[in-house]
Amino acid sequence: MLFSGWDVLAGRVWLSGSKRNNDMQHEHDRRQGLTWLGRRTLTGKHPAVVRISGLGKTRRIRTEQRLAVLYAVSSILLEATDLKEAAARMLQALGDGLAWEYGALWLLDDKTESLYSHTTWHTSSIYASDFEFTTRQARFLPDSLSLPGRVWSSGVPVWVRDITKDRNFYRQPEARREGLHGAFAFTIQGSTGLLGIIELFSYEVRQPDKELLHSGIALGKQIGQFIERRRGEEERVQLLAGEVVAHANQLEAIVEAIADGVFIFDREANLVQANGAGREILGLEWKPEFMELPADERMRQLVMRDEDRLLLPYEQWPVLCILQGETLKGANAPDIIFQTLDGHDLHVNVTGAPLRDSQEQIVGGVMVVRDVTKRRELEVRTHESLHALLAMAEELVRLPAEDEEGAAARAIESDPLIAIKKVGHNLAALTCGVLGCRRVGITIVEPETEIVRAVAVVGLTSEQERQWWEEQRAQESSLEDNPMPELVAALRADEALILDMTQPPFKDQPNNYGVRVMLCVPMMLAGRLASIMTLDYGSLDHEYTQEEIALAKAVAKLAALVIERERLLRDRAEARANEMALRKSHRRMDEFLGMASHELRTPLTTIKGNVQLSKRQLKRILDRGKSSDELSGKIEAVQEMLERTDSQVNFMNRLVGDLLDASRISANMLKLSFQPELCNLPEIVRETVQNQRGIFLKRTVRLHLPSGESVPIMADPERIGQVVTNYLTNALKYSAADRPVDVTIQVEGKVAKLSVRDEGPGLSIQEQERIWEYFYQSPGIEVQNGSSVGLGLGLHICRTIIELHHGQVGVKSAPGEGSTFWFTLPLADEV
């Protein structure tokens, strides 16, 4: 007898031979101060019981006992691969660890909304066949008065001291016969609710154990997580298995549908599988046992010969060549003659390749046998189809070289569809080879206008092709203008149309090319009719089969992708050409702005110097006081005009400076001159405000600075002053003359923030997003003071300057409520 750790902790072990003796000993133990902790049943209808008893520290030992059981259940749930394995071991662990003789796991059937018995367990020493049979047959509902039903309806663990005295216990007769009394049941809870119930039964009348009831809740949640996890894994496995089966079935269906004979064999050349065509080629209906014959015997019965009808040497047998690692394809694929099982000679072409495992070891081979005697033409067409489809696929994934893109961009100028026409002609020729038809034409549908334009035709003489292109250009129109809307609707619905040109409404229309029956195939792209492919067999009364139509639609879909790729490449070439032209234009504009700014600066500097010199001369004349009153008045008038001229020159200098800065920003050449010593932001702002007050003498500019506090920043003071000036002049220009402008500096953590607030017309959300753009000026907002001339560069330059200082800019505004422009700069210790 083996005992777990908690058995040893209990202290003493007694062995008794009957249930009655157990009860008597239990009563004696309680009188002696002993505590019943657990037992082990051994053999017999009323088995001997190993009772583990101990003195003192009962609560601690019971706790250790429950922890040991919880640990054991956790280990089982971690190790188990499925619920069936986990359930039996888990019930045994609960029974052995907590001294219960019988256990049952009930699971919820979502379809019937009832509980059914999933797993039962009992100790090897009891015979619970009747009770177990009834348990396995029973199903319970939440309103049932059975033990599982009560637990389900209440949602909490239930303890029954003696089920033989519980009239609502459904299995009472069987339990009484088996000698079961105490019962304990708890729910298994998942994330979505109840998943099941666990019942435990004992031979003893058991008093409720509150701690065990609480442990049942924890166990139920833990088991519920395991069940949900395993069910999720099972669903994923089932889904994956379903996909594997579906793919296998698909592959088998594809192989079975292949017109050529496909044979799969193992490493010993035993034939494992053959498709329908392969069985027909061999004539297996004449000799079904052929599949079971040894490889050598099969080969000899086929009597394989080369094209000269000489017996094929053993080492040249295709199967053996493949198993030696040789791939039979192309020029290496032999044409051989063999004798079918019904005695006919068959001329076939054999291709194949070895099958390898993950270690690149050959484990078998696959061989494709093509009957070139009866189906030569069809097989040649199939070869051409495969090559054509491969060519289409290669064209689809091929990326043009840079010189091709350049040539395409130049060609677009002469004919925007030239690249599509070239690809379309190749696709039409390939399609003609794939389907074996006489003529193929391709037209595209422009995405925006739905105008139908011809791009390719093959199968016409030079004169007919010239005539066809003239007709197509003359007939260009939108799908909406087509006189047969029902045909357009069918094409939009991805339906292939068979048009009998000898029947109305086509009978009375011109038919310059002798077309008898035409197949029109829509070329769909993302649910949109992108192109149309038409094909015909000339004057032949050709009947299009479903297989031929399906192949034509498949080719059309691939061709649509190729054409769409060319269209996108065309659009990209156009976009790149436009982008290059735009870049060139921008570069020339930047060069012009830089040159113009420098050229304008020189005369403006001269004008400003002369104006300032004239002002000083006039001031000296006035200061001498010797001029007459009339002369003084004239001099003052001239001085006033010079003042205005000086103001305008300053304004022009500022515009030229903005142009020069914008040019430098565009060329990424705007430089900052950081001072070696730290700058004090309030000093820069105070000086700038003072300058603007001198210009706008009648305006009120209120300055709000941190009291007695320096705001050190690492900056280019001239550029920061330029930003403050721009903010302030904008506020003064766009607000009424009698309204104040507020300039505020705040320190927020490690950042200094300057804001300029006006009471102007305000900005909408859309305008707030665009005012920082190059050359943008808000429409509909009038200047209320000063000149309305501007370039829309100031705020763009301000943002660049602040960002070069590692700061941010922004505006807070609403129509009719004024605007607050702000910027932030990191304090000196953050730089």
Secondary structure as GFF3:
##gff-version 3
##sequence-region A 1 831
A	DSSP	alpha_helix	5	10	.	.	.	ID=ss1
A	DSSP	beta_strand	12	16	.	.	.	ID=ss2
A	DSSP	alpha_helix	19	31	.	.	.	ID=ss3
A	DSSP	beta_strand	35	41	.	.	.	ID=ss4
A	DSSP	beta_strand	49	54	.	.	.	ID=ss5
A	DSSP	alpha_helix	58	79	.	.	.	ID=ss6
A	DSSP	alpha_helix	83	98	.	.	.	ID=ss7
A	DSSP	beta_strand	102	109	.	.	.	ID=ss8
A	DSSP	beta_strand	114	122	.	.	.	ID=ss9
A	DSSP	alpha_helix	129	137	.	.	.	ID=ss10
A	DSSP	beta_strand	139	140	.	.	.	ID=ss11
A	DSSP	alpha_helix	147	154	.	.	.	ID=ss12
A	DSSP	beta_strand	158	160	.	.	.	ID=ss13
A	DSSP	three_ten_helix	163	165	.	.	.	ID=ss14
A	DSSP	alpha_helix	172	178	.	.	.	ID=ss15
A	DSSP	beta_strand	183	190	.	.	.	ID=ss16
A	DSSP	beta_strand	193	201	.	.	.	ID=ss17
A	DSSP	alpha_helix	210	257	.	.	.	ID=ss18
A	DSSP	beta_strand	261	266	.	.	.	ID=ss19
A	DSSP	beta_strand	271	274	.	.	.	ID=ss20
A	DSSP	alpha_helix	276	282	.	.	.	ID=ss21
A	DSSP	three_ten_helix	284	286	.	.	.	ID=ss22
A	DSSP	three_ten_helix	288	292	.	.	.	ID=ss23
A	DSSP	alpha_helix	295	302	.	.	.	ID=ss24
A	DSSP	three_ten_helix	314	316	.	.	.	ID=ss25
A	DSSP	alpha_helix	318	323	.	.	.	ID=ss26
A	DSSP	three_ten_helix	330	332	.	.	.	ID=ss27
A	DSSP	beta_strand	335	339	.	.	.	ID=ss28
A	DSSP	beta_strand	345	356	.	.	.	ID=ss29
A	DSSP	beta_strand	362	371	.	.	.	ID=ss30
A	DSSP	alpha_helix	376	397	.	.	.	ID=ss31
A	DSSP	alpha_helix	402	414	.	.	.	ID=ss32
A	DSSP	alpha_helix	418	435	.	.	.	ID=ss33
A	DSSP	beta_strand	439	445	.	.	.	ID=ss34
A	DSSP	beta_strand	451	458	.	.	.	ID=ss35
A	DSSP	alpha_helix	462	474	.	.	.	ID=ss36
A	DSSP	beta_strand	477	478	.	.	.	ID=ss37
A	DSSP	three_ten_helix	479	481	.	.	.	ID=ss38
A	DSSP	alpha_helix	485	492	.	.	.	ID=ss39
A	DSSP	beta_strand	497	500	.	.	.	ID=ss40
A	DSSP	beta_strand	517	525	.	.	.	ID=ss41
A	DSSP	beta_strand	528	536	.	.	.	ID=ss42
A	DSSP	alpha_helix	546	624	.	.	.	ID=ss43
A	DSSP	alpha_helix	629	666	.	.	.	ID=ss44
A	DSSP	beta_strand	679	680	.	.	.	ID=ss45
A	DSSP	alpha_helix	681	695	.	.	.	ID=ss46
A	DSSP	beta_strand	701	704	.	.	.	ID=ss47
A	DSSP	beta_strand	712	713	.	.	.	ID=ss48
A	DSSP	alpha_helix	717	733	.	.	.	ID=ss49
A	DSSP	beta_strand	741	748	.	.	.	ID=ss50
A	DSSP	beta_strand	751	758	.	.	.	ID=ss51
A	DSSP	alpha_helix	765	770	.	.	.	ID=ss52
A	DSSP	alpha_helix	794	804	.	.	.	ID=ss53
A	DSSP	beta_strand	808	813	.	.	.	ID=ss54
A	DSSP	beta_strand	819	826	.	.	.	ID=ss55
A	DSSP	three_ten_helix	828	830	.	.	.	ID=ss56
###
